[in-house]
Amino acid sequence: MPSTTGFPVIHDKDIDGISYQEFYLQQKQNFTLALPSLDQSCPLIHYGDSNEQDIIRKLLQANNWWQRYLFIHS
């Protein structure tokens, strides 16, 4: 039967003098900063009249389709 991994008990001020909650938030922020960021801008729209371009622009800005497309094809 496989054994489970034992983890050390972390007391209130056990990690570099900060609480576990502060340590967790600090690590979460470090992880978030390490994640790749995607271009949040909308692509330039060259086709259609100004009303059609406005509709397409609003659709692209209303969801994350363009960012997902860039992520998948990068």
mmCIF file of the N, C-alpha and C atoms, coordinates in Angstrom:
data_MODEL
# 
_entry.id   MODEL 
# 
loop_
_atom_site.group_PDB 
_atom_site.id 
_atom_site.type_symbol 
_atom_site.label_atom_id 
_atom_site.label_alt_id 
_atom_site.label_comp_id 
_atom_site.label_asym_id 
_atom_site.label_entity_id 
_atom_site.label_seq_id 
_atom_site.pdbx_PDB_ins_code 
_atom_site.Cartn_x 
_atom_site.Cartn_y 
_atom_site.Cartn_z 
_atom_site.occupancy 
_atom_site.B_iso_or_equiv 
_atom_site.pdbx_formal_charge 
_atom_site.auth_seq_id 
_atom_site.auth_comp_id 
_atom_site.auth_asym_id 
_atom_site.auth_atom_id 
_atom_site.pdbx_PDB_model_num 
ATOM 1   N N  . MET A 1 1  ? 0.849   -1.172 0.000   1.00 0.00 ? 1  MET A N  1 
ATOM 2   C CA . MET A 1 1  ? 0.000   0.000  0.000   1.00 0.00 ? 1  MET A CA 1 
ATOM 3   C C  . MET A 1 1  ? 0.903   1.246  0.000   1.00 0.00 ? 1  MET A C  1 
ATOM 4   N N  . PRO A 1 2  ? 0.659   2.205  -0.893  1.00 0.00 ? 2  PRO A N  1 
ATOM 5   C CA . PRO A 1 2  ? 1.512   3.395  -0.945  1.00 0.00 ? 2  PRO A CA 1 
ATOM 6   C C  . PRO A 1 2  ? 1.330   4.263  0.293   1.00 0.00 ? 2  PRO A C  1 
ATOM 7   N N  . SER A 1 3  ? 2.403   4.894  0.672   1.00 0.00 ? 3  SER A N  1 
ATOM 8   C CA . SER A 1 3  ? 2.318   5.796  1.828   1.00 0.00 ? 3  SER A CA 1 
ATOM 9   C C  . SER A 1 3  ? 2.078   7.221  1.353   1.00 0.00 ? 3  SER A C  1 
ATOM 10  N N  . THR A 1 4  ? 1.522   8.019  2.205   1.00 0.00 ? 4  THR A N  1 
ATOM 11  C CA . THR A 1 4  ? 1.275   9.419  1.870   1.00 0.00 ? 4  THR A CA 1 
ATOM 12  C C  . THR A 1 4  ? 2.473   10.255 2.294   1.00 0.00 ? 4  THR A C  1 
ATOM 13  N N  . THR A 1 5  ? 2.645   11.348 1.642   1.00 0.00 ? 5  THR A N  1 
ATOM 14  C CA . THR A 1 5  ? 3.742   12.253 1.949   1.00 0.00 ? 5  THR A CA 1 
ATOM 15  C C  . THR A 1 5  ? 3.413   13.021 3.218   1.00 0.00 ? 5  THR A C  1 
ATOM 16  N N  . GLY A 1 6  ? 4.395   13.141 4.083   1.00 0.00 ? 6  GLY A N  1 
ATOM 17  C CA . GLY A 1 6  ? 4.202   13.923 5.299   1.00 0.00 ? 6  GLY A CA 1 
ATOM 18  C C  . GLY A 1 6  ? 4.669   15.345 5.087   1.00 0.00 ? 6  GLY A C  1 
ATOM 19  N N  . PHE A 1 7  ? 3.883   16.280 5.525   1.00 0.00 ? 7  PHE A N  1 
ATOM 20  C CA . PHE A 1 7  ? 4.234   17.683 5.409   1.00 0.00 ? 7  PHE A CA 1 
ATOM 21  C C  . PHE A 1 7  ? 4.490   18.242 6.805   1.00 0.00 ? 7  PHE A C  1 
ATOM 22  N N  . PRO A 1 8  ? 5.481   19.110 6.933   1.00 0.00 ? 8  PRO A N  1 
ATOM 23  C CA . PRO A 1 8  ? 5.748   19.674 8.254   1.00 0.00 ? 8  PRO A CA 1 
ATOM 24  C C  . PRO A 1 8  ? 4.602   20.568 8.715   1.00 0.00 ? 8  PRO A C  1 
ATOM 25  N N  . VAL A 1 9  ? 4.403   20.607 10.004  1.00 0.00 ? 9  VAL A N  1 
ATOM 26  C CA . VAL A 1 9  ? 3.376   21.470 10.575  1.00 0.00 ? 9  VAL A CA 1 
ATOM 27  C C  . VAL A 1 9  ? 3.906   22.902 10.578  1.00 0.00 ? 9  VAL A C  1 
ATOM 28  N N  . ILE A 1 10 ? 3.108   23.805 10.059  1.00 0.00 ? 10 ILE A N  1 
ATOM 29  C CA . ILE A 1 10 ? 3.517   25.208 10.019  1.00 0.00 ? 10 ILE A CA 1 
ATOM 30  C C  . ILE A 1 10 ? 2.788   25.941 11.138  1.00 0.00 ? 10 ILE A C  1 
ATOM 31  N N  . HIS A 1 11 ? 3.558   26.473 12.038  1.00 0.00 ? 11 HIS A N  1 
ATOM 32  C CA . HIS A 1 11 ? 2.968   27.211 13.153  1.00 0.00 ? 11 HIS A CA 1 
ATOM 33  C C  . HIS A 1 11 ? 2.697   28.644 12.741  1.00 0.00 ? 11 HIS A C  1 
ATOM 34  N N  . ASP A 1 12 ? 2.156   29.400 13.644  1.00 0.00 ? 12 ASP A N  1 
ATOM 35  C CA . ASP A 1 12 ? 1.697   30.751 13.348  1.00 0.00 ? 12 ASP A CA 1 
ATOM 36  C C  . ASP A 1 12 ? 2.796   31.635 12.745  1.00 0.00 ? 12 ASP A C  1 
ATOM 37  N N  . LYS A 1 13 ? 4.012   31.631 13.299  1.00 0.00 ? 13 LYS A N  1 
ATOM 38  C CA . LYS A 1 13 ? 5.086   32.498 12.799  1.00 0.00 ? 13 LYS A CA 1 
ATOM 39  C C  . LYS A 1 13 ? 6.280   31.643 12.381  1.00 0.00 ? 13 LYS A C  1 
ATOM 40  N N  . ASP A 1 14 ? 6.074   30.689 11.507  1.00 0.00 ? 14 ASP A N  1 
ATOM 41  C CA . ASP A 1 14 ? 7.094   29.700 11.191  1.00 0.00 ? 14 ASP A CA 1 
ATOM 42  C C  . ASP A 1 14 ? 7.864   29.995 9.906   1.00 0.00 ? 14 ASP A C  1 
ATOM 43  N N  . ILE A 1 15 ? 7.388   30.868 9.039   1.00 0.00 ? 15 ILE A N  1 
ATOM 44  C CA . ILE A 1 15 ? 8.000   31.082 7.726   1.00 0.00 ? 15 ILE A CA 1 
ATOM 45  C C  . ILE A 1 15 ? 8.584   32.488 7.673   1.00 0.00 ? 15 ILE A C  1 
ATOM 46  N N  . ASP A 1 16 ? 9.870   32.565 7.861   1.00 0.00 ? 16 ASP A N  1 
ATOM 47  C CA . ASP A 1 16 ? 10.579  33.857 7.802   1.00 0.00 ? 16 ASP A CA 1 
ATOM 48  C C  . ASP A 1 16 ? 9.920   34.941 8.646   1.00 0.00 ? 16 ASP A C  1 
ATOM 49  N N  . GLY A 1 17 ? 9.341   34.567 9.766   1.00 0.00 ? 17 GLY A N  1 
ATOM 50  C CA . GLY A 1 17 ? 8.765   35.539 10.675  1.00 0.00 ? 17 GLY A CA 1 
ATOM 51  C C  . GLY A 1 17 ? 7.409   36.083 10.266  1.00 0.00 ? 17 GLY A C  1 
ATOM 52  N N  . ILE A 1 18 ? 6.792   35.517 9.217   1.00 0.00 ? 18 ILE A N  1 
ATOM 53  C CA . ILE A 1 18 ? 5.459   35.981 8.818   1.00 0.00 ? 18 ILE A CA 1 
ATOM 54  C C  . ILE A 1 18 ? 4.459   34.848 9.022   1.00 0.00 ? 18 ILE A C  1 
ATOM 55  N N  . SER A 1 19 ? 3.207   35.203 9.110   1.00 0.00 ? 19 SER A N  1 
ATOM 56  C CA . SER A 1 19 ? 2.172   34.189 9.316   1.00 0.00 ? 19 SER A CA 1 
ATOM 57  C C  . SER A 1 19 ? 1.950   33.398 8.032   1.00 0.00 ? 19 SER A C  1 
ATOM 58  N N  . TYR A 1 20 ? 1.326   32.245 8.173   1.00 0.00 ? 20 TYR A N  1 
ATOM 59  C CA . TYR A 1 20 ? 1.057   31.405 7.007   1.00 0.00 ? 20 TYR A CA 1 
ATOM 60  C C  . TYR A 1 20 ? 0.161   32.134 6.006   1.00 0.00 ? 20 TYR A C  1 
ATOM 61  N N  . GLN A 1 21 ? -0.812  32.891 6.501   1.00 0.00 ? 21 GLN A N  1 
ATOM 62  C CA . GLN A 1 21 ? -1.706  33.627 5.600   1.00 0.00 ? 21 GLN A CA 1 
ATOM 63  C C  . GLN A 1 21 ? -0.922  34.646 4.780   1.00 0.00 ? 21 GLN A C  1 
ATOM 64  N N  . GLU A 1 22 ? -0.010  35.381 5.420   1.00 0.00 ? 22 GLU A N  1 
ATOM 65  C CA . GLU A 1 22 ? 0.815   36.338 4.684   1.00 0.00 ? 22 GLU A CA 1 
ATOM 66  C C  . GLU A 1 22 ? 1.727   35.624 3.686   1.00 0.00 ? 22 GLU A C  1 
ATOM 67  N N  . PHE A 1 23 ? 2.301   34.491 4.113   1.00 0.00 ? 23 PHE A N  1 
ATOM 68  C CA . PHE A 1 23 ? 3.157   33.697 3.231   1.00 0.00 ? 23 PHE A CA 1 
ATOM 69  C C  . PHE A 1 23 ? 2.362   33.214 2.012   1.00 0.00 ? 23 PHE A C  1 
ATOM 70  N N  . TYR A 1 24 ? 1.157   32.719 2.241   1.00 0.00 ? 24 TYR A N  1 
ATOM 71  C CA . TYR A 1 24 ? 0.305   32.237 1.159   1.00 0.00 ? 24 TYR A CA 1 
ATOM 72  C C  . TYR A 1 24 ? 0.004   33.357 0.165   1.00 0.00 ? 24 TYR A C  1 
ATOM 73  N N  . LEU A 1 25 ? -0.385  34.525 0.655   1.00 0.00 ? 25 LEU A N  1 
ATOM 74  C CA . LEU A 1 25 ? -0.705  35.649 -0.225  1.00 0.00 ? 25 LEU A CA 1 
ATOM 75  C C  . LEU A 1 25 ? 0.526   36.101 -1.008  1.00 0.00 ? 25 LEU A C  1 
ATOM 76  N N  . GLN A 1 26 ? 1.688   36.086 -0.339  1.00 0.00 ? 26 GLN A N  1 
ATOM 77  C CA . GLN A 1 26 ? 2.921   36.475 -1.008  1.00 0.00 ? 26 GLN A CA 1 
ATOM 78  C C  . GLN A 1 26 ? 3.262   35.494 -2.133  1.00 0.00 ? 26 GLN A C  1 
ATOM 79  N N  . GLN A 1 27 ? 3.115   34.195 -1.867  1.00 0.00 ? 27 GLN A N  1 
ATOM 80  C CA . GLN A 1 27 ? 3.402   33.191 -2.889  1.00 0.00 ? 27 GLN A CA 1 
ATOM 81  C C  . GLN A 1 27 ? 2.385   33.250 -4.032  1.00 0.00 ? 27 GLN A C  1 
ATOM 82  N N  . LYS A 1 28 ? 1.136   33.526 -3.698  1.00 0.00 ? 28 LYS A N  1 
ATOM 83  C CA . LYS A 1 28 ? 0.102   33.651 -4.728  1.00 0.00 ? 28 LYS A CA 1 
ATOM 84  C C  . LYS A 1 28 ? 0.411   34.833 -5.645  1.00 0.00 ? 28 LYS A C  1 
ATOM 85  N N  . GLN A 1 29 ? 0.856   35.955 -5.062  1.00 0.00 ? 29 GLN A N  1 
ATOM 86  C CA . GLN A 1 29 ? 1.205   37.125 -5.861  1.00 0.00 ? 29 GLN A CA 1 
ATOM 87  C C  . GLN A 1 29 ? 2.421   36.822 -6.738  1.00 0.00 ? 29 GLN A C  1 
ATOM 88  N N  . ASN A 1 30 ? 3.431   36.147 -6.188  1.00 0.00 ? 30 ASN A N  1 
ATOM 89  C CA . ASN A 1 30 ? 4.610   35.789 -6.977  1.00 0.00 ? 30 ASN A CA 1 
ATOM 90  C C  . ASN A 1 30 ? 4.229   34.885 -8.144  1.00 0.00 ? 30 ASN A C  1 
ATOM 91  N N  . PHE A 1 31 ? 3.350   33.930 -7.891  1.00 0.00 ? 31 PHE A N  1 
ATOM 92  C CA . PHE A 1 31 ? 2.898   33.029 -8.946  1.00 0.00 ? 31 PHE A CA 1 
ATOM 93  C C  . PHE A 1 31 ? 2.142   33.789 -10.031 1.00 0.00 ? 31 PHE A C  1 
ATOM 94  N N  . THR A 1 32 ? 1.258   34.689 -9.617  1.00 0.00 ? 32 THR A N  1 
ATOM 95  C CA . THR A 1 32 ? 0.470   35.475 -10.571 1.00 0.00 ? 32 THR A CA 1 
ATOM 96  C C  . THR A 1 32 ? 1.380   36.326 -11.448 1.00 0.00 ? 32 THR A C  1 
ATOM 97  N N  . LEU A 1 33 ? 2.409   36.931 -10.849 1.00 0.00 ? 33 LEU A N  1 
ATOM 98  C CA . LEU A 1 33 ? 3.335   37.755 -11.623 1.00 0.00 ? 33 LEU A CA 1 
ATOM 99  C C  . LEU A 1 33 ? 4.166   36.916 -12.592 1.00 0.00 ? 33 LEU A C  1 
ATOM 100 N N  . ALA A 1 34 ? 4.369   35.645 -12.265 1.00 0.00 ? 34 ALA A N  1 
ATOM 101 C CA . ALA A 1 34 ? 5.169   34.770 -13.126 1.00 0.00 ? 34 ALA A CA 1 
ATOM 102 C C  . ALA A 1 34 ? 4.377   34.229 -14.315 1.00 0.00 ? 34 ALA A C  1 
ATOM 103 N N  . LEU A 1 35 ? 3.054   34.330 -14.281 1.00 0.00 ? 35 LEU A N  1 
ATOM 104 C CA . LEU A 1 35 ? 2.232   33.829 -15.377 1.00 0.00 ? 35 LEU A CA 1 
ATOM 105 C C  . LEU A 1 35 ? 2.409   34.704 -16.615 1.00 0.00 ? 35 LEU A C  1 
ATOM 106 N N  . PRO A 1 36 ? 2.336   34.105 -17.790 1.00 0.00 ? 36 PRO A N  1 
ATOM 107 C CA . PRO A 1 36 ? 2.444   34.931 -19.002 1.00 0.00 ? 36 PRO A CA 1 
ATOM 108 C C  . PRO A 1 36 ? 1.214   35.826 -19.139 1.00 0.00 ? 36 PRO A C  1 
ATOM 109 N N  . SER A 1 37 ? 1.427   37.004 -19.672 1.00 0.00 ? 37 SER A N  1 
ATOM 110 C CA . SER A 1 37 ? 0.295   37.902 -19.889 1.00 0.00 ? 37 SER A CA 1 
ATOM 111 C C  . SER A 1 37 ? -0.024  37.945 -21.377 1.00 0.00 ? 37 SER A C  1 
ATOM 112 N N  . LEU A 1 38 ? -1.282  38.018 -21.680 1.00 0.00 ? 38 LEU A N  1 
ATOM 113 C CA . LEU A 1 38 ? -1.724  38.062 -23.072 1.00 0.00 ? 38 LEU A CA 1 
ATOM 114 C C  . LEU A 1 38 ? -2.055  39.490 -23.465 1.00 0.00 ? 38 LEU A C  1 
ATOM 115 N N  . ASP A 1 39 ? -1.904  39.759 -24.723 1.00 0.00 ? 39 ASP A N  1 
ATOM 116 C CA . ASP A 1 39 ? -2.235  41.078 -25.247 1.00 0.00 ? 39 ASP A CA 1 
ATOM 117 C C  . ASP A 1 39 ? -3.726  41.334 -25.045 1.00 0.00 ? 39 ASP A C  1 
ATOM 118 N N  . GLN A 1 40 ? -4.057  42.392 -24.355 1.00 0.00 ? 40 GLN A N  1 
ATOM 119 C CA . GLN A 1 40 ? -5.455  42.706 -24.071 1.00 0.00 ? 40 GLN A CA 1 
ATOM 120 C C  . GLN A 1 40 ? -6.076  43.627 -25.114 1.00 0.00 ? 40 GLN A C  1 
ATOM 121 N N  . SER A 1 41 ? -5.289  44.047 -26.094 1.00 0.00 ? 41 SER A N  1 
ATOM 122 C CA . SER A 1 41 ? -5.832  44.959 -27.098 1.00 0.00 ? 41 SER A CA 1 
ATOM 123 C C  . SER A 1 41 ? -6.644  44.192 -28.139 1.00 0.00 ? 41 SER A C  1 
ATOM 124 N N  . CYS A 1 42 ? -7.531  44.906 -28.759 1.00 0.00 ? 42 CYS A N  1 
ATOM 125 C CA . CYS A 1 42 ? -8.404  44.349 -29.782 1.00 0.00 ? 42 CYS A CA 1 
ATOM 126 C C  . CYS A 1 42 ? -7.694  44.477 -31.139 1.00 0.00 ? 42 CYS A C  1 
ATOM 127 N N  . PRO A 1 43 ? -7.861  43.511 -32.040 1.00 0.00 ? 43 PRO A N  1 
ATOM 128 C CA . PRO A 1 43 ? -7.220  43.636 -33.353 1.00 0.00 ? 43 PRO A CA 1 
ATOM 129 C C  . PRO A 1 43 ? -7.827  44.790 -34.148 1.00 0.00 ? 43 PRO A C  1 
ATOM 130 N N  . LEU A 1 44 ? -7.055  45.310 -35.071 1.00 0.00 ? 44 LEU A N  1 
ATOM 131 C CA . LEU A 1 44 ? -7.562  46.361 -35.955 1.00 0.00 ? 44 LEU A CA 1 
ATOM 132 C C  . LEU A 1 44 ? -8.553  45.754 -36.931 1.00 0.00 ? 44 LEU A C  1 
ATOM 133 N N  . ILE A 1 45 ? -9.639  46.439 -37.142 1.00 0.00 ? 45 ILE A N  1 
ATOM 134 C CA . ILE A 1 45 ? -10.696 45.939 -38.024 1.00 0.00 ? 45 ILE A CA 1 
ATOM 135 C C  . ILE A 1 45 ? -10.688 46.792 -39.289 1.00 0.00 ? 45 ILE A C  1 
ATOM 136 N N  . HIS A 1 46 ? -10.497 46.135 -40.432 1.00 0.00 ? 46 HIS A N  1 
ATOM 137 C CA . HIS A 1 46 ? -10.344 46.857 -41.693 1.00 0.00 ? 46 HIS A CA 1 
ATOM 138 C C  . HIS A 1 46 ? -11.542 46.709 -42.623 1.00 0.00 ? 46 HIS A C  1 
ATOM 139 N N  . TYR A 1 47 ? -12.432 45.789 -42.325 1.00 0.00 ? 47 TYR A N  1 
ATOM 140 C CA . TYR A 1 47 ? -13.527 45.493 -43.252 1.00 0.00 ? 47 TYR A CA 1 
ATOM 141 C C  . TYR A 1 47 ? -14.849 46.009 -42.705 1.00 0.00 ? 47 TYR A C  1 
ATOM 142 N N  . GLY A 1 48 ? -15.769 46.310 -43.600 1.00 0.00 ? 48 GLY A N  1 
ATOM 143 C CA . GLY A 1 48 ? -17.092 46.789 -43.227 1.00 0.00 ? 48 GLY A CA 1 
ATOM 144 C C  . GLY A 1 48 ? -17.124 48.294 -43.033 1.00 0.00 ? 48 GLY A C  1 
ATOM 145 N N  . ASP A 1 49 ? -18.342 48.805 -42.910 1.00 0.00 ? 49 ASP A N  1 
ATOM 146 C CA . ASP A 1 49 ? -18.483 50.243 -42.649 1.00 0.00 ? 49 ASP A CA 1 
ATOM 147 C C  . ASP A 1 49 ? -18.269 50.502 -41.155 1.00 0.00 ? 49 ASP A C  1 
ATOM 148 N N  . SER A 1 50 ? -18.357 51.740 -40.747 1.00 0.00 ? 50 SER A N  1 
ATOM 149 C CA . SER A 1 50 ? -18.047 52.094 -39.354 1.00 0.00 ? 50 SER A CA 1 
ATOM 150 C C  . SER A 1 50 ? -19.004 51.429 -38.358 1.00 0.00 ? 50 SER A C  1 
ATOM 151 N N  . ASN A 1 51 ? -20.285 51.260 -38.730 1.00 0.00 ? 51 ASN A N  1 
ATOM 152 C CA . ASN A 1 51 ? -21.238 50.590 -37.834 1.00 0.00 ? 51 ASN A CA 1 
ATOM 153 C C  . ASN A 1 51 ? -20.873 49.116 -37.653 1.00 0.00 ? 51 ASN A C  1 
ATOM 154 N N  . GLU A 1 52 ? -20.539 48.445 -38.754 1.00 0.00 ? 52 GLU A N  1 
ATOM 155 C CA . GLU A 1 52 ? -20.150 47.030 -38.668 1.00 0.00 ? 52 GLU A CA 1 
ATOM 156 C C  . GLU A 1 52 ? -18.850 46.863 -37.878 1.00 0.00 ? 52 GLU A C  1 
ATOM 157 N N  . GLN A 1 53 ? -17.890 47.749 -38.108 1.00 0.00 ? 53 GLN A N  1 
ATOM 158 C CA . GLN A 1 53 ? -16.641 47.698 -37.363 1.00 0.00 ? 53 GLN A CA 1 
ATOM 159 C C  . GLN A 1 53 ? -16.878 47.909 -35.862 1.00 0.00 ? 53 GLN A C  1 
ATOM 160 N N  . ASP A 1 54 ? -17.782 48.814 -35.531 1.00 0.00 ? 54 ASP A N  1 
ATOM 161 C CA . ASP A 1 54 ? -18.106 49.080 -34.133 1.00 0.00 ? 54 ASP A CA 1 
ATOM 162 C C  . ASP A 1 54 ? -18.733 47.846 -33.471 1.00 0.00 ? 54 ASP A C  1 
ATOM 163 N N  . ILE A 1 55 ? -19.618 47.162 -34.187 1.00 0.00 ? 55 ILE A N  1 
ATOM 164 C CA . ILE A 1 55 ? -20.254 45.946 -33.651 1.00 0.00 ? 55 ILE A CA 1 
ATOM 165 C C  . ILE A 1 55 ? -19.195 44.866 -33.403 1.00 0.00 ? 55 ILE A C  1 
ATOM 166 N N  . ILE A 1 56 ? -18.311 44.666 -34.373 1.00 0.00 ? 56 ILE A N  1 
ATOM 167 C CA . ILE A 1 56 ? -17.258 43.649 -34.224 1.00 0.00 ? 56 ILE A CA 1 
ATOM 168 C C  . ILE A 1 56 ? -16.334 44.006 -33.063 1.00 0.00 ? 56 ILE A C  1 
ATOM 169 N N  . ARG A 1 57 ? -15.947 45.257 -32.961 1.00 0.00 ? 57 ARG A N  1 
ATOM 170 C CA . ARG A 1 57 ? -15.073 45.703 -31.876 1.00 0.00 ? 57 ARG A CA 1 
ATOM 171 C C  . ARG A 1 57 ? -15.716 45.455 -30.513 1.00 0.00 ? 57 ARG A C  1 
ATOM 172 N N  . LYS A 1 58 ? -17.000 45.774 -30.393 1.00 0.00 ? 58 LYS A N  1 
ATOM 173 C CA . LYS A 1 58 ? -17.710 45.567 -29.123 1.00 0.00 ? 58 LYS A CA 1 
ATOM 174 C C  . LYS A 1 58 ? -17.808 44.073 -28.780 1.00 0.00 ? 58 LYS A C  1 
ATOM 175 N N  . LEU A 1 59 ? -18.047 43.238 -29.797 1.00 0.00 ? 59 LEU A N  1 
ATOM 176 C CA . LEU A 1 59 ? -18.105 41.800 -29.554 1.00 0.00 ? 59 LEU A CA 1 
ATOM 177 C C  . LEU A 1 59 ? -16.761 41.261 -29.067 1.00 0.00 ? 59 LEU A C  1 
ATOM 178 N N  . LEU A 1 60 ? -15.679 41.713 -29.697 1.00 0.00 ? 60 LEU A N  1 
ATOM 179 C CA . LEU A 1 60 ? -14.353 41.251 -29.293 1.00 0.00 ? 60 LEU A CA 1 
ATOM 180 C C  . LEU A 1 60 ? -13.983 41.742 -27.897 1.00 0.00 ? 60 LEU A C  1 
ATOM 181 N N  . GLN A 1 61 ? -14.394 42.949 -27.542 1.00 0.00 ? 61 GLN A N  1 
ATOM 182 C CA . GLN A 1 61 ? -14.068 43.486 -26.222 1.00 0.00 ? 61 GLN A CA 1 
ATOM 183 C C  . GLN A 1 61 ? -14.942 42.894 -25.125 1.00 0.00 ? 61 GLN A C  1 
ATOM 184 N N  . ALA A 1 62 ? -16.086 42.329 -25.490 1.00 0.00 ? 62 ALA A N  1 
ATOM 185 C CA . ALA A 1 62 ? -17.022 41.805 -24.493 1.00 0.00 ? 62 ALA A CA 1 
ATOM 186 C C  . ALA A 1 62 ? -16.654 40.412 -24.000 1.00 0.00 ? 62 ALA A C  1 
ATOM 187 N N  . ASN A 1 63 ? -15.708 39.739 -24.662 1.00 0.00 ? 63 ASN A N  1 
ATOM 188 C CA . ASN A 1 63 ? -15.322 38.403 -24.213 1.00 0.00 ? 63 ASN A CA 1 
ATOM 189 C C  . ASN A 1 63 ? -13.828 38.225 -24.413 1.00 0.00 ? 63 ASN A C  1 
ATOM 190 N N  . ASN A 1 64 ? -13.321 37.056 -24.097 1.00 0.00 ? 64 ASN A N  1 
ATOM 191 C CA . ASN A 1 64 ? -11.879 36.827 -24.203 1.00 0.00 ? 64 ASN A CA 1 
ATOM 192 C C  . ASN A 1 64 ? -11.523 35.961 -25.406 1.00 0.00 ? 64 ASN A C  1 
ATOM 193 N N  . TRP A 1 65 ? -12.346 35.940 -26.422 1.00 0.00 ? 65 TRP A N  1 
ATOM 194 C CA . TRP A 1 65 ? -12.093 35.110 -27.594 1.00 0.00 ? 65 TRP A CA 1 
ATOM 195 C C  . TRP A 1 65 ? -10.750 35.448 -28.236 1.00 0.00 ? 65 TRP A C  1 
ATOM 196 N N  . TRP A 1 66 ? -10.469 36.707 -28.435 1.00 0.00 ? 66 TRP A N  1 
ATOM 197 C CA . TRP A 1 66 ? -9.244  37.109 -29.116 1.00 0.00 ? 66 TRP A CA 1 
ATOM 198 C C  . TRP A 1 66 ? -8.011  36.707 -28.307 1.00 0.00 ? 66 TRP A C  1 
ATOM 199 N N  . GLN A 1 67 ? -8.046  36.896 -26.995 1.00 0.00 ? 67 GLN A N  1 
ATOM 200 C CA . GLN A 1 67 ? -6.917  36.510 -26.157 1.00 0.00 ? 67 GLN A CA 1 
ATOM 201 C C  . GLN A 1 67 ? -6.704  34.984 -26.204 1.00 0.00 ? 67 GLN A C  1 
ATOM 202 N N  . ARG A 1 68 ? -7.804  34.210 -26.163 1.00 0.00 ? 68 ARG A N  1 
ATOM 203 C CA . ARG A 1 68 ? -7.683  32.750 -26.242 1.00 0.00 ? 68 ARG A CA 1 
ATOM 204 C C  . ARG A 1 68 ? -7.132  32.336 -27.604 1.00 0.00 ? 68 ARG A C  1 
ATOM 205 N N  . TYR A 1 69 ? -7.559  33.001 -28.658 1.00 0.00 ? 69 TYR A N  1 
ATOM 206 C CA . TYR A 1 69 ? -7.069  32.703 -29.990 1.00 0.00 ? 69 TYR A CA 1 
ATOM 207 C C  . TYR A 1 69 ? -5.545  32.936 -30.058 1.00 0.00 ? 69 TYR A C  1 
ATOM 208 N N  . LEU A 1 70 ? -5.091  34.074 -29.528 1.00 0.00 ? 70 LEU A N  1 
ATOM 209 C CA . LEU A 1 70 ? -3.664  34.368 -29.520 1.00 0.00 ? 70 LEU A CA 1 
ATOM 210 C C  . LEU A 1 70 ? -2.893  33.344 -28.701 1.00 0.00 ? 70 LEU A C  1 
ATOM 211 N N  . PHE A 1 71 ? -3.444  32.932 -27.560 1.00 0.00 ? 71 PHE A N  1 
ATOM 212 C CA . PHE A 1 71 ? -2.778  31.963 -26.693 1.00 0.00 ? 71 PHE A CA 1 
ATOM 213 C C  . PHE A 1 71 ? -2.636  30.618 -27.393 1.00 0.00 ? 71 PHE A C  1 
ATOM 214 N N  . ILE A 1 72 ? -3.685  30.183 -28.047 1.00 0.00 ? 72 ILE A N  1 
ATOM 215 C CA . ILE A 1 72 ? -3.680  28.870 -28.702 1.00 0.00 ? 72 ILE A CA 1 
ATOM 216 C C  . ILE A 1 72 ? -2.718  28.864 -29.885 1.00 0.00 ? 72 ILE A C  1 
ATOM 217 N N  . HIS A 1 73 ? -2.650  29.954 -30.620 1.00 0.00 ? 73 HIS A N  1 
ATOM 218 C CA . HIS A 1 73 ? -1.857  30.004 -31.842 1.00 0.00 ? 73 HIS A CA 1 
ATOM 219 C C  . HIS A 1 73 ? -0.495  30.655 -31.660 1.00 0.00 ? 73 HIS A C  1 
ATOM 220 N N  . SER A 1 74 ? -0.079  30.825 -30.412 1.00 0.00 ? 74 SER A N  1 
ATOM 221 C CA . SER A 1 74 ? 1.261   31.418 -30.201 1.00 0.00 ? 74 SER A CA 1 
ATOM 222 C C  . SER A 1 74 ? 2.277   30.355 -29.885 1.00 0.00 ? 74 SER A C  1 
# 
